[in-house]
């Protein structure tokens, strides 16, 4: 059985005769008829009823026609996927702390110059990003790191932003009236913490010295944490560059305050696989990230 035999049956069904089907397919009528006859012998079924006034599909042929169309549609999907795969998207893994101020503007700038290049953004934890970069399933990774971070041996890292962890509060919260917020202040609040595996979860456990707030909600990623804070459901801790310029901060729904007596630094790094040969579009995207950083650095 060959795919073109199924296409021939579909064409005869649509056009109502072997002659019109052969003209449409640019195949001689004898060759078309022989191919269909061979399929009928293979299946042991009469598919077409050949008459002087035209050719009609048999009752048994109609029963099988749906399956034939299913095969042809599957072949079309396979071909489409193969074409799409030839120009696969650039894959970015991110912890999303810099989404509003860095990731979105950089992608917007990149798309303005390369509108036909697809970009796929995956919100992942840091270990997943490092693994994806090492095995080639990711092209670029954005991660937050603390002072003790060492770039994994198989990767290269570029510093994009440096900042400090800050307390993130609803703008109307009583603690927002203070110039800084201490660990004890946050311990007394409902806390929205990053799930284990995120750098800010590790920092929060250090800040609270193993005695976290009694009311603790866990979330995946900075964006969800900021949304819950904006809704007045608690306070969280994030890098200052994750809050500065965020739409929720610009809109006056959330605000940030320094953490009292804390000197911890947090850094956003762009990671790539070491020694890899990258398409020009990936190098272009990386350049857009660094350009965006340069544009937003304090004068």
Secondary structure, DSSP 8 states (H G I E B T S, - for coil): --HHHHHHHHHHHHHSSHHHHHHHHT--HHHHHHHHHHHHHHHTS--EEEETTEEEE-HHHHHHHHHHHHHHHHHHHHHHHHHHHHT--EEEEE--TTIIIIIHHHHHHHHHH-TTS-EEEEE--HHHHHHHHHHTS-SEEEEEE-TT----TTEEEEEEEEE-EEEEEETTSGGGGSSEE-HHHHHTS-EEEE-TTSHHHHHHHHHTTT---SSEEEESSHHHHHHHHHTTS-BEEEEHHHHTT-HHHHTTSEEEEEETT----EEEEEEEETT----HHHHHHHHHHHHHHHHHS--
